[in-house]
Structures are given as structure tokens and as C-alpha cells.
Amino acid sequence: MVYRDGLENRYGLTAIGGSNPSPSAKAGSWKDIVDWYVKMGIWAGVIGAAFVFLWRKGYLLRVSNYVIETREELKKCTWPSVDELKGSTVVVMITLALLGGFTVGVDFVVSYLIRLILG
């Protein structure tokens, strides 16, 4: 596709290479630059208002308490050693291979029987 400033691919690179500059770095008009800053100001205001709302309702404190309590509980857990983790990983891989082989085998047998019945 051809864009306003020339040919660009989907990664924002121009035909001659390099990255697409930010709106303030482009040689645009003052209106473009002011519009960009107004949009950023509006987004900053929306995010700030959401933060204040969550703060006043106590949701941020609840999230903070949840994280603290989760860390406390995770300290009580017993974690496997590296050798135990490797052993468990091997057991899971072998089990998945066996289950996959069983599924393929049953699928082959059932499809063969259906072909015999229908054909």
C-alpha cells in the first residue's frame, strides 16, 4: 500500500529503510504536533482519572494486600529440586507420547473399521 509519506511495509519501515519517526520528530505542521500532544494529554487524563477512582474506592489497596498475601503463601510452599523437576518433566513427556500414540492408534483402527463398513 502507498501511504501519505511514501511506501511503507507492515513493520513501519520506509522503502529506503529506517524506522518511522515519532510525530514530534517529523517535519509536520504545528497543527499535527499540537493534535498529537492533545491526544496524549487526553489519554493521560483518562488514565489519571481511572487511577484516582481506583485509589478512592480502595481497589488498589485490595490488590496490594492480595499480592502481599500471595507472597506469604508462596513462601510456605515446598518447591521441587532441579533433579525432581527434571524427573517429573521426563515422566510427563513419556506419558504424553504414550497418550498420543494410543490416540493415533485408536483413530487408525476406528477409521479402518468405518472404511470396511462403508466401503
N, C-alpha and C positions, 0 to 999 in steps of 0.2 A: 504494500500500500504506500501511497505517497502522502506524507503529512505536510503540514503547513511549513515547517522548516526544512523539508527535504525528505529524502528516502531514509527510512529507519526500519530496522528489523524489530522483532518482538522483544528483544532484550534492551531496547532503548539506545542501541549503538547506531551512530550515523554511518553513511556509506563510506566515509573516509576513516572511520574508526574513532575510538574515544567514547567517553560516556556523555550522556545528555546533561548539560549543566543545570544547576538549580535555577529557579525563576529569577532570583536576585542577581545571578551571575550572567544571565542572558542580556543582550543589548536590546531590551524591550522598552516600551514606553513607561512613563511614570504610572499610568493607569494600571498596567499589568502588575507592576510591583506593588502598588497600593492594594489592588484586589487580592493579591497573594497574602499580604500581611493582614488584611481584614479577615480573610478566611481562617488564617492561623489564630487570630485573636478570638474569633467566634468559637473555634474548637477548644482553645484554652479556657474560655469562659464556661463552656458546657462541661468540660472535664472538671474544672474547679467547682462548679455548682454541684455536680454529682458527688465529688469528694466531701463537700460541706454537708450535703444531705445525709450521706452515709455516716459521717462523723457524728452529727447531731442525733441521729436515730440509734446510735450505739452499735451499728453493724461492724464497724472497723475494730472496735474493742472485742466483739464476739469472735471475729476472725483471728485476732491476735491471741485471744485465750485458747482458741481451738488449736492453733499452731503450737503454742507452749505445751498444752496438754498432750498433743500428739508426740512431741519430742520426749516428754516424760515417759509415755508408754513405750516408745521405741527403745528407750534405754533399758527397759525391763526385759526386752526380748533377748533370746539367745540366737545368735547368728551362726550359720554353719562355717566351718573352716574351709580353706581353699580345697583341701583333699575331699571333704564331704561334698562340696559343691560340684567338683569335677565328677565324682562318682554318681551323684544324682543326675547330672546332665547326661552322662552316658546311658543311664537307665532310661531316662525319658526318650532319648534318641532311638534306642533299641526298641522300646515299646511303640513309638510312632512308626518305625519301619515295619514292625510286625503287624500293627493295625492296618497300615497302608497296604501291605501285601495281602492280608486277609480280605480287605475291601475289594481290591483288584481281582482277587481270585473268585470271590463270590459273584462279583459283577460279570466276570467272564463266563462262569458256569450258568448263571441265570440267563444271560443274553444268548448263550449257545442253546439252552433248552427252549427258549422262546423262538429262536430261529428254526429249531426242529419242529416245534408245534405248528408254527405259521407257514413254514415252507415246505 
